[in-house]
Amino acid sequence: MAETKTREGVVVSDKMTKTRVVMIERVYRHPRYERVITRSRRLKAHDETNASKVGDRVLIEETRPLSKDKRWRIRQVLTRVAS
């Protein structure tokens, strides 16, 4: 059985109930030009207890489709933002 995908990102929106928008940044070198490139994706993740807030660094894991756009679930909050 395959292990579930996990990603680390920052919560950028907590306006929805039980849903967080998490931004994941990927840094890599261009294969030909060797320039460092940063790409980001915004994924919707399920947060059952509404524990995370904007600015928190979270670990998310892939899960079954929970809604039209939600395919990730917040596993744990790694660092909290000072409130």
N, CA, C and O atoms as a Maestro MAE file, in Angstrom:
{
 s_m_m2io_version
 :::
 2.0.0
}

f_m_ct {
 s_m_title
 :::
 protein
 m_atom[332] {
  # First column is atom index #
  i_m_mmod_type
  r_m_x_coord
  r_m_y_coord
  r_m_z_coord
  i_m_residue_number
  s_m_chain_name
  s_m_pdb_residue_name
  s_m_pdb_atom_name
  i_m_atomic_number
  :::
  1 25 0.841 -1.191 0.000 1 A "MET " " N  " 7
  2 3 0.000 0.000 0.000 1 A "MET " " CA " 6
  3 2 0.880 1.246 0.000 1 A "MET " " C  " 6
  4 15 1.853 1.327 0.749 1 A "MET " " O  " 8
  5 25 0.537 2.203 -0.832 2 A "ALA " " N  " 7
  6 3 1.336 3.418 -0.966 2 A "ALA " " CA " 6
  7 2 1.125 4.342 0.228 2 A "ALA " " C  " 6
  8 15 0.037 4.419 0.799 2 A "ALA " " O  " 8
  9 25 2.189 5.030 0.581 3 A "GLU " " N  " 7
  10 3 2.113 5.989 1.671 3 A "GLU " " CA " 6
  11 2 1.463 7.279 1.157 3 A "GLU " " C  " 6
  12 15 1.666 7.649 0.001 3 A "GLU " " O  " 8
  13 25 0.688 7.964 1.997 4 A "THR " " N  " 7
  14 3 0.007 9.177 1.548 4 A "THR " " CA " 6
  15 2 1.011 10.309 1.363 4 A "THR " " C  " 6
  16 15 2.005 10.393 2.084 4 A "THR " " O  " 8
  17 25 0.743 11.179 0.389 5 A "LYS " " N  " 7
  18 3 1.609 12.324 0.139 5 A "LYS " " CA " 6
  19 2 1.445 13.331 1.271 5 A "LYS " " C  " 6
  20 15 0.335 13.558 1.755 5 A "LYS " " O  " 8
  21 25 2.536 13.923 1.684 6 A "THR " " N  " 7
  22 3 2.489 14.990 2.682 6 A "THR " " CA " 6
  23 2 3.244 16.192 2.137 6 A "THR " " C  " 6
  24 15 4.238 16.049 1.425 6 A "THR " " O  " 8
  25 25 2.759 17.371 2.480 7 A "ARG " " N  " 7
  26 3 3.402 18.616 2.066 7 A "ARG " " CA " 6
  27 2 3.404 19.566 3.259 7 A "ARG " " C  " 6
  28 15 2.580 19.452 4.166 7 A "ARG " " O  " 8
  29 25 4.345 20.503 3.237 8 A "GLU " " N  " 7
  30 3 4.433 21.505 4.286 8 A "GLU " " CA " 6
  31 2 4.152 22.861 3.658 8 A "GLU " " C  " 6
  32 15 4.681 23.177 2.593 8 A "GLU " " O  " 8
  33 25 3.317 23.664 4.317 9 A "GLY " " N  " 7
  34 3 2.972 24.962 3.751 9 A "GLY " " CA " 6
  35 2 2.499 25.938 4.813 9 A "GLY " " C  " 6
  36 15 2.486 25.630 6.005 9 A "GLY " " O  " 8
  37 25 2.113 27.111 4.361 10 A "VAL " " N  " 7
  38 3 1.678 28.190 5.244 10 A "VAL " " CA " 6
  39 2 0.207 28.483 4.968 10 A "VAL " " C  " 6
  40 15 -0.209 28.577 3.814 10 A "VAL " " O  " 8
  41 25 -0.576 28.627 6.038 11 A "VAL " " N  " 7
  42 3 -1.995 28.960 5.901 11 A "VAL " " CA " 6
  43 2 -2.107 30.423 5.462 11 A "VAL " " C  " 6
  44 15 -1.588 31.323 6.123 11 A "VAL " " O  " 8
  45 25 -2.792 30.645 4.335 12 A "VAL " " N  " 7
  46 3 -2.949 32.012 3.829 12 A "VAL " " CA " 6
  47 2 -4.384 32.519 3.960 12 A "VAL " " C  " 6
  48 15 -4.630 33.716 3.808 12 A "VAL " " O  " 8
  49 25 -5.341 31.618 4.241 13 A "SER " " N  " 7
  50 3 -6.723 32.052 4.433 13 A "SER " " CA " 6
  51 2 -7.431 31.109 5.391 13 A "SER " " C  " 6
  52 15 -7.305 29.889 5.282 13 A "SER " " O  " 8
  53 25 -8.185 31.684 6.340 14 A "ASP " " N  " 7
  54 3 -8.985 30.879 7.268 14 A "ASP " " CA " 6
  55 2 -10.421 31.397 7.331 14 A "ASP " " C  " 6
  56 15 -11.081 31.283 8.364 14 A "ASP " " O  " 8
  57 25 -10.902 31.964 6.229 15 A "LYS " " N  " 7
  58 3 -12.236 32.561 6.210 15 A "LYS " " CA " 6
  59 2 -13.354 31.542 6.111 15 A "LYS " " C  " 6
  60 15 -14.497 31.846 6.452 15 A "LYS " " O  " 8
  61 25 -13.045 30.332 5.649 16 A "MET " " N  " 7
  62 3 -14.074 29.300 5.518 16 A "MET " " CA " 6
  63 2 -14.121 28.443 6.778 16 A "MET " " C  " 6
  64 15 -13.115 28.304 7.474 16 A "MET " " O  " 8
  65 25 -15.263 27.879 7.066 17 A "THR " " N  " 7
  66 3 -15.411 27.004 8.218 17 A "THR " " CA " 6
  67 2 -14.851 25.636 7.882 17 A "THR " " C  " 6
  68 15 -15.206 25.047 6.861 17 A "THR " " O  " 8
  69 25 -13.974 25.127 8.741 18 A "LYS " " N  " 7
  70 3 -13.357 23.807 8.606 18 A "LYS " " CA " 6
  71 2 -12.520 23.642 7.340 18 A "LYS " " C  " 6
  72 15 -12.211 22.519 6.940 18 A "LYS " " O  " 8
  73 25 -12.155 24.754 6.712 19 A "THR " " N  " 7
  74 3 -11.323 24.711 5.507 19 A "THR " " CA " 6
  75 2 -10.262 25.787 5.605 19 A "THR " " C  " 6
  76 15 -10.544 26.911 6.019 19 A "THR " " O  " 8
  77 25 -9.046 25.447 5.227 20 A "ARG " " N  " 7
  78 3 -7.945 26.397 5.189 20 A "ARG " " CA " 6
  79 2 -7.329 26.374 3.795 20 A "ARG " " C  " 6
  80 15 -7.280 25.324 3.155 20 A "ARG " " O  " 8
  81 25 -6.860 27.524 3.324 21 A "VAL " " N  " 7
  82 3 -6.113 27.582 2.080 21 A "VAL " " CA " 6
  83 2 -4.639 27.610 2.472 21 A "VAL " " C  " 6
  84 15 -4.190 28.497 3.197 21 A "VAL " " O  " 8
  85 25 -3.894 26.614 1.974 22 A "VAL " " N  " 7
  86 3 -2.489 26.459 2.331 22 A "VAL " " CA " 6
  87 2 -1.645 26.705 1.084 22 A "VAL " " C  " 6
  88 15 -1.897 26.120 0.030 22 A "VAL " " O  " 8
  89 25 -0.644 27.571 1.210 23 A "MET " " N  " 7
  90 3 0.251 27.842 0.094 23 A "MET " " CA " 6
  91 2 1.532 27.032 0.267 23 A "MET " " C  " 6
  92 15 2.196 27.089 1.302 23 A "MET " " O  " 8
  93 25 1.855 26.272 -0.785 24 A "ILE " " N  " 7
  94 3 3.037 25.427 -0.779 24 A "ILE " " CA " 6
  95 2 4.023 25.994 -1.790 24 A "ILE " " C  " 6
  96 15 3.678 26.189 -2.955 24 A "ILE " " O  " 8
  97 25 5.247 26.258 -1.347 25 A "GLU " " N  " 7
  98 3 6.262 26.773 -2.250 25 A "GLU " " CA " 6
  99 2 7.249 25.680 -2.590 25 A "GLU " " C  " 6
  100 15 7.664 24.900 -1.733 25 A "GLU " " O  " 8
  101 25 7.619 25.637 -3.869 26 A "ARG " " N  " 7
  102 3 8.572 24.642 -4.363 26 A "ARG " " CA " 6
  103 2 9.721 25.402 -4.994 26 A "ARG " " C  " 6
  104 15 9.505 26.222 -5.886 26 A "ARG " " O  " 8
  105 25 10.941 25.142 -4.544 27 A "VAL " " N  " 7
  106 3 12.129 25.808 -5.060 27 A "VAL " " CA " 6
  107 2 12.966 24.769 -5.795 27 A "VAL " " C  " 6
  108 15 13.296 23.718 -5.246 27 A "VAL " " O  " 8
  109 25 13.309 25.079 -7.054 28 A "TYR " " N  " 7
  110 3 14.117 24.147 -7.834 28 A "TYR " " CA " 6
  111 2 14.977 24.917 -8.827 28 A "TYR " " C  " 6
  112 15 14.745 26.099 -9.078 28 A "TYR " " O  " 8
  113 25 15.963 24.239 -9.384 29 A "ARG " " N  " 7
  114 3 16.830 24.853 -10.386 29 A "ARG " " CA " 6
  115 2 16.316 24.518 -11.779 29 A "ARG " " C  " 6
  116 15 15.871 23.399 -12.036 29 A "ARG " " O  " 8
  117 25 16.381 25.498 -12.674 30 A "HIS " " N  " 7
  118 3 15.985 25.263 -14.059 30 A "HIS " " CA " 6
  119 2 16.973 24.278 -14.690 30 A "HIS " " C  " 6
  120 15 18.184 24.438 -14.533 30 A "HIS " " O  " 8
  121 25 16.469 23.254 -15.407 31 A "PRO " " N  " 7
  122 3 17.368 22.221 -15.936 31 A "PRO " " CA " 6
  123 2 18.429 22.750 -16.912 31 A "PRO " " C  " 6
  124 15 19.544 22.230 -16.950 31 A "PRO " " O  " 8
  125 25 18.098 23.760 -17.686 32 A "ARG " " N  " 7
  126 3 19.076 24.273 -18.665 32 A "ARG " " CA " 6
  127 2 19.840 25.488 -18.142 32 A "ARG " " C  " 6
  128 15 21.063 25.558 -18.264 32 A "ARG " " O  " 8
  129 25 19.117 26.441 -17.562 33 A "TYR " " N  " 7
  130 3 19.734 27.725 -17.219 33 A "TYR " " CA " 6
  131 2 20.239 27.785 -15.789 33 A "TYR " " C  " 6
  132 15 20.884 28.762 -15.408 33 A "TYR " " O  " 8
  133 25 19.961 26.759 -14.981 34 A "GLU " " N  " 7
  134 3 20.474 26.649 -13.602 34 A "GLU " " CA " 6
  135 2 20.006 27.789 -12.692 34 A "GLU " " C  " 6
  136 15 20.563 27.992 -11.613 34 A "GLU " " O  " 8
  137 25 18.990 28.527 -13.126 35 A "ARG " " N  " 7
  138 3 18.477 29.607 -12.293 35 A "ARG " " CA " 6
  139 2 17.512 29.033 -11.264 35 A "ARG " " C  " 6
  140 15 16.758 28.109 -11.570 35 A "ARG " " O  " 8
  141 25 17.527 29.565 -10.058 36 A "VAL " " N  " 7
  142 3 16.633 29.104 -9.004 36 A "VAL " " CA " 6
  143 2 15.241 29.674 -9.254 36 A "VAL " " C  " 6
  144 15 15.071 30.884 -9.402 36 A "VAL " " O  " 8
  145 25 14.255 28.791 -9.299 37 A "ILE " " N  " 7
  146 3 12.874 29.181 -9.592 37 A "ILE " " CA " 6
  147 2 12.001 28.808 -8.401 37 A "ILE " " C  " 6
  148 15 12.142 27.724 -7.836 37 A "ILE " " O  " 8
  149 25 11.103 29.706 -8.022 38 A "THR " " N  " 7
  150 3 10.148 29.446 -6.951 38 A "THR " " CA " 6
  151 2 8.756 29.370 -7.551 38 A "THR " " C  " 6
  152 15 8.309 30.299 -8.223 38 A "THR " " O  " 8
  153 25 8.077 28.267 -7.306 39 A "ARG " " N  " 7
  154 3 6.701 28.094 -7.758 39 A "ARG " " CA " 6
  155 2 5.835 27.838 -6.528 39 A "ARG " " C  " 6
  156 15 6.264 27.174 -5.585 39 A "ARG " " O  " 8
  157 25 4.606 28.372 -6.546 40 A "SER " " N  " 7
  158 3 3.723 28.170 -5.402 40 A "SER " " CA " 6
  159 2 2.370 27.666 -5.870 40 A "SER " " C  " 6
  160 15 1.918 27.978 -6.971 40 A "SER " " O  " 8
  161 25 1.730 26.876 -5.008 41 A "ARG " " N  " 7
  162 3 0.378 26.380 -5.258 41 A "ARG " " CA " 6
  163 2 -0.458 26.641 -4.023 41 A "ARG " " C  " 6
  164 15 0.034 26.567 -2.897 41 A "ARG " " O  " 8
  165 25 -1.734 26.949 -4.245 42 A "ARG " " N  " 7
  166 3 -2.667 27.154 -3.134 42 A "ARG " " CA " 6
  167 2 -3.635 25.980 -3.127 42 A "ARG " " C  " 6
  168 15 -4.392 25.778 -4.077 42 A "ARG " " O  " 8
  169 25 -3.601 25.212 -2.046 43 A "LEU " " N  " 7
  170 3 -4.454 24.034 -1.916 43 A "LEU " " CA " 6
  171 2 -5.439 24.238 -0.773 43 A "LEU " " C  " 6
  172 15 -5.108 24.850 0.243 43 A "LEU " " O  " 8
  173 25 -6.647 23.722 -0.947 44 A "LYS " " N  " 7
  174 3 -7.624 23.758 0.142 44 A "LYS " " CA " 6
  175 2 -7.453 22.508 0.991 44 A "LYS " " C  " 6
  176 15 -7.372 21.396 0.469 44 A "LYS " " O  " 8
  177 25 -7.399 22.701 2.303 45 A "ALA " " N  " 7
  178 3 -7.188 21.588 3.222 45 A "ALA " " CA " 6
  179 2 -8.260 21.607 4.312 45 A "ALA " " C  " 6
  180 15 -8.693 22.670 4.756 45 A "ALA " " O  " 8
  181 25 -8.679 20.413 4.733 46 A "HIS " " N  " 7
  182 3 -9.711 20.265 5.759 46 A "HIS " " CA " 6
  183 2 -9.096 20.418 7.141 46 A "HIS " " C  " 6
  184 15 -8.063 19.816 7.437 46 A "HIS " " O  " 8
  185 25 -9.735 21.228 7.993 47 A "ASP " " N  " 7
  186 3 -9.297 21.443 9.373 47 A "ASP " " CA " 6
  187 2 -10.527 21.283 10.262 47 A "ASP " " C  " 6
  188 15 -11.280 22.235 10.468 47 A "ASP " " O  " 8
  189 25 -10.720 20.099 10.775 48 A "GLU " " N  " 7
  190 3 -11.945 19.743 11.500 48 A "GLU " " CA " 6
  191 2 -12.205 20.645 12.703 48 A "GLU " " C  " 6
  192 15 -13.350 21.017 12.958 48 A "GLU " " O  " 8
  193 25 -11.148 21.003 13.449 49 A "THR " " N  " 7
  194 3 -11.340 21.759 14.692 49 A "THR " " CA " 6
  195 2 -11.085 23.255 14.540 49 A "THR " " C  " 6
  196 15 -11.103 23.980 15.535 49 A "THR " " O  " 8
  197 25 -10.848 23.732 13.323 50 A "ASN " " N  " 7
  198 3 -10.511 25.139 13.080 50 A "ASN " " CA " 6
  199 2 -9.338 25.598 13.935 50 A "ASN " " C  " 6
  200 15 -9.332 26.717 14.448 50 A "ASN " " O  " 8
  201 25 -8.339 24.720 14.087 51 A "ALA " " N  " 7
  202 3 -7.206 24.985 14.981 51 A "ALA " " CA " 6
  203 2 -6.179 25.922 14.370 51 A "ALA " " C  " 6
  204 15 -5.524 26.664 15.102 51 A "ALA " " O  " 8
  205 25 -6.017 25.913 13.058 52 A "SER " " N  " 7
  206 3 -4.958 26.713 12.433 52 A "SER " " CA " 6
  207 2 -5.468 28.101 12.068 52 A "SER " " C  " 6
  208 15 -6.650 28.296 11.784 52 A "SER " " O  " 8
  209 25 -4.549 29.056 12.083 53 A "LYS " " N  " 7
  210 3 -4.860 30.444 11.742 53 A "LYS " " CA " 6
  211 2 -3.915 30.908 10.629 53 A "LYS " " C  " 6
  212 15 -2.965 30.207 10.282 53 A "LYS " " O  " 8
  213 25 -4.180 32.080 10.081 54 A "VAL " " N  " 7
  214 3 -3.345 32.629 9.010 54 A "VAL " " CA " 6
  215 2 -1.920 32.820 9.520 54 A "VAL " " C  " 6
  216 15 -1.708 33.393 10.589 54 A "VAL " " O  " 8
  217 25 -0.953 32.341 8.754 55 A "GLY " " N  " 7
  218 3 0.458 32.466 9.118 55 A "GLY " " CA " 6
  219 2 1.044 31.215 9.735 55 A "GLY " " C  " 6
  220 15 2.266 31.086 9.818 55 A "GLY " " O  " 8
  221 25 0.199 30.286 10.171 56 A "ASP " " N  " 7
  222 3 0.694 29.041 10.768 56 A "ASP " " CA " 6
  223 2 1.339 28.161 9.708 56 A "ASP " " C  " 6
  224 15 0.870 28.092 8.571 56 A "ASP " " O  " 8
  225 25 2.422 27.487 10.093 57 A "ARG " " N  " 7
  226 3 3.063 26.509 9.208 57 A "ARG " " CA " 6
  227 2 2.457 25.152 9.545 57 A "ARG " " C  " 6
  228 15 2.482 24.731 10.702 57 A "ARG " " O  " 8
  229 25 1.910 24.462 8.539 58 A "VAL " " N  " 7
  230 3 1.173 23.215 8.777 58 A "VAL " " CA " 6
  231 2 1.699 22.092 7.897 58 A "VAL " " C  " 6
  232 15 2.319 22.330 6.860 58 A "VAL " " O  " 8
  233 25 1.439 20.870 8.330 59 A "LEU " " N  " 7
  234 3 1.730 19.675 7.554 59 A "LEU " " CA " 6
  235 2 0.398 19.133 7.070 59 A "LEU " " C  " 6
  236 15 -0.491 18.848 7.873 59 A "LEU " " O  " 8
  237 25 0.255 18.987 5.735 60 A "ILE " " N  " 7
  238 3 -0.998 18.476 5.189 60 A "ILE " " CA " 6
  239 2 -0.746 17.136 4.510 60 A "ILE " " C  " 6
  240 15 0.350 16.866 4.018 60 A "ILE " " O  " 8
  241 25 -1.788 16.299 4.492 61 A "GLU " " N  " 7
  242 3 -1.670 14.999 3.844 61 A "GLU " " CA " 6
  243 2 -2.804 14.819 2.848 61 A "GLU " " C  " 6
  244 15 -3.898 15.354 3.027 61 A "GLU " " O  " 8
  245 25 -2.524 14.058 1.797 62 A "GLU " " N  " 7
  246 3 -3.514 13.792 0.769 62 A "GLU " " CA " 6
  247 2 -4.578 12.850 1.319 62 A "GLU " " C  " 6
  248 15 -4.278 11.959 2.113 62 A "GLU " " O  " 8
  249 25 -5.824 13.053 0.891 63 A "THR " " N  " 7
  250 3 -6.927 12.224 1.363 63 A "THR " " CA " 6
  251 2 -7.939 12.067 0.234 63 A "THR " " C  " 6
  252 15 -7.743 12.603 -0.857 63 A "THR " " O  " 8
  253 25 -8.996 11.350 0.487 64 A "ARG " " N  " 7
  254 3 -10.052 11.187 -0.516 64 A "ARG " " CA " 6
  255 2 -10.705 12.544 -0.768 64 A "ARG " " C  " 6
  256 15 -10.583 13.443 0.063 64 A "ARG " " O  " 8
  257 25 -11.387 12.710 -1.885 65 A "PRO " " N  " 7
  258 3 -12.053 13.988 -2.139 65 A "PRO " " CA " 6
  259 2 -13.118 14.285 -1.069 65 A "PRO " " C  " 6
  260 15 -14.028 13.488 -0.837 65 A "PRO " " O  " 8
  261 25 -12.978 15.440 -0.432 66 A "LEU " " N  " 7
  262 3 -13.915 15.835 0.616 66 A "LEU " " CA " 6
  263 2 -14.957 16.819 0.095 66 A "LEU " " C  " 6
  264 15 -16.041 16.939 0.665 66 A "LEU " " O  " 8
  265 25 -14.629 17.517 -0.980 67 A "SER " " N  " 7
  266 3 -15.572 18.422 -1.634 67 A "SER " " CA " 6
  267 2 -15.064 18.647 -3.055 67 A "SER " " C  " 6
  268 15 -14.176 17.932 -3.521 67 A "SER " " O  " 8
  269 25 -15.615 19.621 -3.730 68 A "LYS " " N  " 7
  270 3 -15.216 19.885 -5.121 68 A "LYS " " CA " 6
  271 2 -13.723 20.181 -5.231 68 A "LYS " " C  " 6
  272 15 -13.064 19.699 -6.152 68 A "LYS " " O  " 8
  273 25 -13.188 20.963 -4.308 69 A "ASP " " N  " 7
  274 3 -11.786 21.382 -4.389 69 A "ASP " " CA " 6
  275 2 -10.888 20.771 -3.312 69 A "ASP " " C  " 6
  276 15 -9.666 20.801 -3.455 69 A "ASP " " O  " 8
  277 25 -11.456 20.221 -2.243 70 A "LYS " " N  " 7
  278 3 -10.653 19.743 -1.114 70 A "LYS " " CA " 6
  279 2 -10.214 18.306 -1.282 70 A "LYS " " C  " 6
  280 15 -11.036 17.392 -1.353 70 A "LYS " " O  " 8
  281 25 -8.877 18.114 -1.345 71 A "ARG " " N  " 7
  282 3 -8.307 16.764 -1.402 71 A "ARG " " CA " 6
  283 2 -7.188 16.584 -0.387 71 A "ARG " " C  " 6
  284 15 -6.450 15.600 -0.440 71 A "ARG " " O  " 8
  285 25 -7.060 17.528 0.536 72 A "TRP " " N  " 7
  286 3 -5.988 17.494 1.535 72 A "TRP " " CA " 6
  287 2 -6.579 17.698 2.921 72 A "TRP " " C  " 6
  288 15 -7.647 18.293 3.071 72 A "TRP " " O  " 8
  289 25 -5.884 17.204 3.920 73 A "ARG " " N  " 7
  290 3 -6.309 17.318 5.319 73 A "ARG " " CA " 6
  291 2 -5.108 17.786 6.138 73 A "ARG " " C  " 6
  292 15 -3.990 17.318 5.927 73 A "ARG " " O  " 8
  293 25 -5.337 18.706 7.069 74 A "ILE " " N  " 7
  294 3 -4.248 19.186 7.921 74 A "ILE " " CA " 6
  295 2 -3.951 18.115 8.965 74 A "ILE " " C  " 6
  296 15 -4.814 17.745 9.761 74 A "ILE " " O  " 8
  297 25 -2.708 17.623 8.946 75 A "ARG " " N  " 7
  298 3 -2.302 16.588 9.894 75 A "ARG " " CA " 6
  299 2 -1.882 17.214 11.223 75 A "ARG " " C  " 6
  300 15 -2.305 16.757 12.285 75 A "ARG " " O  " 8
  301 25 -1.036 18.276 11.168 76 A "GLN " " N  " 7
  302 3 -0.635 18.938 12.405 76 A "GLN " " CA " 6
  303 2 -0.151 20.353 12.117 76 A "GLN " " C  " 6
  304 15 0.274 20.674 11.007 76 A "GLN " " O  " 8
  305 25 -0.227 21.184 13.146 77 A "VAL " " N  " 7
  306 3 0.285 22.550 13.062 77 A "VAL " " CA " 6
  307 2 1.715 22.497 13.553 77 A "VAL " " C  " 6
  308 15 1.959 22.126 14.701 77 A "VAL " " O  " 8
  309 25 2.676 22.863 12.699 78 A "LEU " " N  " 7
  310 3 4.093 22.775 13.049 78 A "LEU " " CA " 6
  311 2 4.541 23.979 13.869 78 A "LEU " " C  " 6
  312 15 5.143 23.819 14.931 78 A "LEU " " O  " 8
  313 25 4.252 25.176 13.382 79 A "THR " " N  " 7
  314 3 4.582 26.384 14.158 79 A "THR " " CA " 6
  315 2 3.405 27.336 14.099 79 A "THR " " C  " 6
  316 15 2.764 27.488 13.060 79 A "THR " " O  " 8
  317 25 3.130 27.971 15.218 80 A "ARG " " N  " 7
  318 3 2.031 28.923 15.298 80 A "ARG " " CA " 6
  319 2 2.557 30.341 15.159 80 A "ARG " " C  " 6
  320 15 3.681 30.645 15.559 80 A "ARG " " O  " 8
  321 25 1.731 31.202 14.587 81 A "VAL " " N  " 7
  322 3 2.084 32.604 14.445 81 A "VAL " " CA " 6
  323 2 1.789 33.291 15.785 81 A "VAL " " C  " 6
  324 15 0.828 32.945 16.472 81 A "VAL " " O  " 8
  325 25 2.618 34.254 16.140 82 A "ALA " " N  " 7
  326 3 2.399 34.996 17.386 82 A "ALA " " CA " 6
  327 2 1.160 35.853 17.227 82 A "ALA " " C  " 6
  328 15 1.049 36.623 16.273 82 A "ALA " " O  " 8
  329 25 0.218 35.722 18.167 83 A "SER " " N  " 7
  330 3 -1.041 36.479 18.037 83 A "SER " " CA " 6
  331 2 -1.106 37.666 18.958 83 A "SER " " C  " 6
  332 15 -2.100 38.393 18.959 83 A "SER " " O  " 8
  :::
 }
 m_bond[331] {
  # First column is bond index #
  i_m_from
  i_m_to
  i_m_order
  :::
  1 1 2 1
  2 2 3 1
  3 3 4 2
  4 3 5 1
  5 5 6 1
  6 6 7 1
  7 7 8 2
  8 7 9 1
  9 9 10 1
  10 10 11 1
  11 11 12 2
  12 11 13 1
  13 13 14 1
  14 14 15 1
  15 15 16 2
  16 15 17 1
  17 17 18 1
  18 18 19 1
  19 19 20 2
  20 19 21 1
  21 21 22 1
  22 22 23 1
  23 23 24 2
  24 23 25 1
  25 25 26 1
  26 26 27 1
  27 27 28 2
  28 27 29 1
  29 29 30 1
  30 30 31 1
  31 31 32 2
  32 31 33 1
  33 33 34 1
  34 34 35 1
  35 35 36 2
  36 35 37 1
  37 37 38 1
  38 38 39 1
  39 39 40 2
  40 39 41 1
  41 41 42 1
  42 42 43 1
  43 43 44 2
  44 43 45 1
  45 45 46 1
  46 46 47 1
  47 47 48 2
  48 47 49 1
  49 49 50 1
  50 50 51 1
  51 51 52 2
  52 51 53 1
  53 53 54 1
  54 54 55 1
  55 55 56 2
  56 55 57 1
  57 57 58 1
  58 58 59 1
  59 59 60 2
  60 59 61 1
  61 61 62 1
  62 62 63 1
  63 63 64 2
  64 63 65 1
  65 65 66 1
  66 66 67 1
  67 67 68 2
  68 67 69 1
  69 69 70 1
  70 70 71 1
  71 71 72 2
  72 71 73 1
  73 73 74 1
  74 74 75 1
  75 75 76 2
  76 75 77 1
  77 77 78 1
  78 78 79 1
  79 79 80 2
  80 79 81 1
  81 81 82 1
  82 82 83 1
  83 83 84 2
  84 83 85 1
  85 85 86 1
  86 86 87 1
  87 87 88 2
  88 87 89 1
  89 89 90 1
  90 90 91 1
  91 91 92 2
  92 91 93 1
  93 93 94 1
  94 94 95 1
  95 95 96 2
  96 95 97 1
  97 97 98 1
  98 98 99 1
  99 99 100 2
  100 99 101 1
  101 101 102 1
  102 102 103 1
  103 103 104 2
  104 103 105 1
  105 105 106 1
  106 106 107 1
  107 107 108 2
  108 107 109 1
  109 109 110 1
  110 110 111 1
  111 111 112 2
  112 111 113 1
  113 113 114 1
  114 114 115 1
  115 115 116 2
  116 115 117 1
  117 117 118 1
  118 118 119 1
  119 119 120 2
  120 119 121 1
  121 121 122 1
  122 122 123 1
  123 123 124 2
  124 123 125 1
  125 125 126 1
  126 126 127 1
  127 127 128 2
  128 127 129 1
  129 129 130 1
  130 130 131 1
  131 131 132 2
  132 131 133 1
  133 133 134 1
  134 134 135 1
  135 135 136 2
  136 135 137 1
  137 137 138 1
  138 138 139 1
  139 139 140 2
  140 139 141 1
  141 141 142 1
  142 142 143 1
  143 143 144 2
  144 143 145 1
  145 145 146 1
  146 146 147 1
  147 147 148 2
  148 147 149 1
  149 149 150 1
  150 150 151 1
  151 151 152 2
  152 151 153 1
  153 153 154 1
  154 154 155 1
  155 155 156 2
  156 155 157 1
  157 157 158 1
  158 158 159 1
  159 159 160 2
  160 159 161 1
  161 161 162 1
  162 162 163 1
  163 163 164 2
  164 163 165 1
  165 165 166 1
  166 166 167 1
  167 167 168 2
  168 167 169 1
  169 169 170 1
  170 170 171 1
  171 171 172 2
  172 171 173 1
  173 173 174 1
  174 174 175 1
  175 175 176 2
  176 175 177 1
  177 177 178 1
  178 178 179 1
  179 179 180 2
  180 179 181 1
  181 181 182 1
  182 182 183 1
  183 183 184 2
  184 183 185 1
  185 185 186 1
  186 186 187 1
  187 187 188 2
  188 187 189 1
  189 189 190 1
  190 190 191 1
  191 191 192 2
  192 191 193 1
  193 193 194 1
  194 194 195 1
  195 195 196 2
  196 195 197 1
  197 197 198 1
  198 198 199 1
  199 199 200 2
  200 199 201 1
  201 201 202 1
  202 202 203 1
  203 203 204 2
  204 203 205 1
  205 205 206 1
  206 206 207 1
  207 207 208 2
  208 207 209 1
  209 209 210 1
  210 210 211 1
  211 211 212 2
  212 211 213 1
  213 213 214 1
  214 214 215 1
  215 215 216 2
  216 215 217 1
  217 217 218 1
  218 218 219 1
  219 219 220 2
  220 219 221 1
  221 221 222 1
  222 222 223 1
  223 223 224 2
  224 223 225 1
  225 225 226 1
  226 226 227 1
  227 227 228 2
  228 227 229 1
  229 229 230 1
  230 230 231 1
  231 231 232 2
  232 231 233 1
  233 233 234 1
  234 234 235 1
  235 235 236 2
  236 235 237 1
  237 237 238 1
  238 238 239 1
  239 239 240 2
  240 239 241 1
  241 241 242 1
  242 242 243 1
  243 243 244 2
  244 243 245 1
  245 245 246 1
  246 246 247 1
  247 247 248 2
  248 247 249 1
  249 249 250 1
  250 250 251 1
  251 251 252 2
  252 251 253 1
  253 253 254 1
  254 254 255 1
  255 255 256 2
  256 255 257 1
  257 257 258 1
  258 258 259 1
  259 259 260 2
  260 259 261 1
  261 261 262 1
  262 262 263 1
  263 263 264 2
  264 263 265 1
  265 265 266 1
  266 266 267 1
  267 267 268 2
  268 267 269 1
  269 269 270 1
  270 270 271 1
  271 271 272 2
  272 271 273 1
  273 273 274 1
  274 274 275 1
  275 275 276 2
  276 275 277 1
  277 277 278 1
  278 278 279 1
  279 279 280 2
  280 279 281 1
  281 281 282 1
  282 282 283 1
  283 283 284 2
  284 283 285 1
  285 285 286 1
  286 286 287 1
  287 287 288 2
  288 287 289 1
  289 289 290 1
  290 290 291 1
  291 291 292 2
  292 291 293 1
  293 293 294 1
  294 294 295 1
  295 295 296 2
  296 295 297 1
  297 297 298 1
  298 298 299 1
  299 299 300 2
  300 299 301 1
  301 301 302 1
  302 302 303 1
  303 303 304 2
  304 303 305 1
  305 305 306 1
  306 306 307 1
  307 307 308 2
  308 307 309 1
  309 309 310 1
  310 310 311 1
  311 311 312 2
  312 311 313 1
  313 313 314 1
  314 314 315 1
  315 315 316 2
  316 315 317 1
  317 317 318 1
  318 318 319 1
  319 319 320 2
  320 319 321 1
  321 321 322 1
  322 322 323 1
  323 323 324 2
  324 323 325 1
  325 325 326 1
  326 326 327 1
  327 327 328 2
  328 327 329 1
  329 329 330 1
  330 330 331 1
  331 331 332 2
  :::
 }
}
